[in-house]
Amino acid sequence: GKYPEALAGYTAVAGANANGDDAIETYKQFAKVGQAIATAHTGQPADAIKALNELIAATDPTRDQALYAKIYNGLGAAHLK
């Protein structure tokens, strides 16, 4: 329930420099999903839906199924808001 604090944390991780590290890049992608979900819960669901749709377009569902699932779960949460 601490969405503003969560948003700040996710934003920090999403903006981190991955230096070509695939593991860090994966964490950044998950952070972007968390960032969008927190955005929806802080009163901006349209912005969250837009961000999540952009992630869907940029994500290969056959390569990272867990990330893709998290994106769609977040999209559902944003639509509920």
BELDA-V149181 format. One record per helix or strand of 2 or more residues. SS is the DSSP state (H for helix, E for strand). FROM is the first residue (numbers start at 1). TO is the last residue. If there is no record, write none. Layout:
# BELDA-V149181
ss->{SS	SS}
from->{FROM	FROM}
to->{TO	TO}
This chain:
# BELDA-V149181
ss->{H	H	H	H}
from->{3	22	45	65}
to->{14	41	58	80}
